[in-house]
Amino acid sequence: MPSTPSYLLTEADWSFLHFIQNAYSSALQATPSVSTVISFELTLDKMSAFMNTLTIQNFAAIKLINFIRQILEFEDIDENDRLILVKYNLTLLFIIHRVLTFDATRELAYDDNVSTPISQADEAFAHHCKSLFILCYGYELSRLFISTLRTVSDLINKDPVIVQLLMISMILLKGLSGNDGQEPSLNNGQHVFLIHSKYTDLLFRYLIERSSFNVAVIKMMRITAVLIKIQSLTHDFEQCVKSKVDVNFVDPLMKSLLHLT
């Protein structure tokens, strides 16, 4: 290690950050808006309402998988290890990626493909989603979801680069799910750890670039605390789905991610 390590972002780092931003943008554009396939008027019973909430999460999962798969190092990981990381970590990214379209004042999480300025249709859809989640998962869990979104929003200041780097770092963090008793071991955990360390280092140096070393350290500590809250919240969400939803009607992708099979 050099005696005076440099935290400055290089030209190569900036080029890499632009690549990540483009990868995220293309992943969103490759998947249609969930508002185009869900009709709330057809939600006649609570099971249909639950299915709609899972459809919303399924669209988010597809977008996130499309994003992660564009990261070259991820595709170099052992195929079995990639499957394990996605199966056990992806649901923890759902909250993080919602932050970029979260309105803390109105407590609304808009769809990823929201127009600018926000249309009446986009706002109506966000209100419907909020009501739907309260109906299905209860007021307390919904408030915890909003509270966590607000905390993350305060941390990242609507900076998409922080969100994207954090999501890549999270998907590569073995054990993030907290399901140690169920989660299989990786075939090449050392390789995954090195890639995870690379992106965590890049996130830390980006935070320094945007503020200062001391502020970046505090933010990294707060991010760690938030991840623990997200672990708990995701676990409660999964347990709620398992206890109330007929798994025979759940999409195969969500079955896998929520460990319903």
Secondary structure, DSSP 8 states (H G I E B T S, - for coil): --SS------HHHHHHHHHHHHHHHHHHHTS--GGGT--GGG--SHHHHHHHHHHHHHHHHHHHHHHHTTSHHHHTS-HHHHHHHHHHHGGGHHHHHHGGGEETTTTEE--TT--SS--HHHHHHHHHHHHHHHHHHHHHHHHHHHHHHHHHHHHHTT-HHHHHHHHHHHHT-TTTT--TTTS---TTHHHHHHHHHHHHHHHHHHHHHHS-HHHHHHHHHHHHHHHHHHHHHHHHHHHHHHHHS-GGGS-HHHHHHTT--
